[in-house]
Amino acid sequence: MTKTYQGGRLDLGYNSAQMIAVDENIAGGVVGSAGLVLTYGVSFWRIFKSNPGDKFIQSASVTVMVLAVTIAAMRIHYFPDWVLTSLEVLLYLLTFISIFFMFRDGYRALRRRRTR
C-alpha cells in the first residue's frame, strides 16, 4: 500500500467516515439479543419466583436464562472470548445441577408412590 499525501493529509486508501460507521448487522444483533434476553428473562424470572420450594424449577429457570444470555452473547461478533467461555462453563454447571434436581425429584416421587 502506498501512502500518498492529498491536500496536506496522509491518505491510507480508506475514508475516515468508514472507520466511524456502525455496521447495521452489529446494531441489529445487539438489539435483537437484548430483546431475546428481556423477553425470556422476565418470563423465567416469574416462574422462578412463583415456585419457591421446587429446586428443579428454580435451577432450570436460571439455566434457561443463562442460555438466553449465552445465545445473545454469541450473536455479538466482537464479544470477548473469555466471557463466552465463562458463560458456557456456567451453563454446563447449571445444566448438570438441574439434571441432578430432576432425578432427585423423580426418585422422591417414585418412593412416595411405592409407600402408598
N, C-alpha and C positions, 0 to 999 in steps of 0.2 A: 504494500500500500504506500503510495507516495503522498507525502504531506505537501500541500500547496497552501500558499497564502492568498486569500481573496479579500480584498478590501481591508487589509491590515489584520485579518484574523486567520487563525490556523484552521484549515478545512481538512477534516479527517474522513470525509466521504459519507457522512450522515448528518441529518438535520438535528439540531438540538431539541426541537419540539418532539421528535420521535423518542427521545430518551425520557421525556417527561410524561408522555401519553400513557394512560392506563389501558391495558388490554381489556376489552369487554368480556372476554371469556373468564378472566380472573375475577372481575367485579361480579359477574353473573354467578360464578361458582361460590363466592363468599356469601352473596345474598341468598342463594338457594340453600346453601348449607346451614345458614343461620335460621332460615325458615323451617328446615327439617328438624333441627335440634330443638327449636322452640316448640314446635307442634308436638313432637313425640315426647320431649322432656316434660312438658306440662301435663300431658295425659298420664304418663307413667308416674310422675310425682304424685298425682291424685290417687292412683292405685296404691302407691307406696304408703301414703298417709292414711288411707282408708282401711288398711289391713295391718294394724299394729302388732298382732301376735303371730302372724304367719311369716316365718323366716324365709320360706321358699319364695313367696310372692314378693317380699321386700328385696331379697337378693336378685331375683330375676328382673325386677323393675329397674334396679340400679344397673344391672348388666346391660339391659336394652338401652338405657340412657347413655352409658359409656360407648355402646356400639354405635349409636347415632352420632355421638361426638367424634368417634374414630372415623366413621364414614365421611363426615363433614370435613375433617382434617385431611383425609386422603384426597378429597376433591380440590383442595387448595394446593397448587403445584409447588409453590415456594415455601411450604411449611417445613420447619426443621425436622430432619430425620430422627433425631434423638427423642423428640416429643412424640412422634408417631410410634416409635419403638416402645416407649414407656406406656402409651395408651394401649398398644397391643398386648403387652405383658399384663397390664391391669385387667384387660378384657379376658385374657385366658384365665387368670386367677379367679375373677368373678364368675366366669362360666363354671369352673370346677367347684366353687363354693355353692353355686345354685344347684348343680347336679347332686352334690352331697346332700343338701337340704331336701331335694326332691326324693331321693332314695330313702332318706330318714323318715320323711312324712309317709311315704308308701309303706315302709316297714312297720311303722306305728299303726297305720290303718289296717294292715293285714293282721297284726297282733290283736287289735281290738275286735276285729271281725271273728277271729278264731275263738276268743274267750267268751263270746256271746252265744 
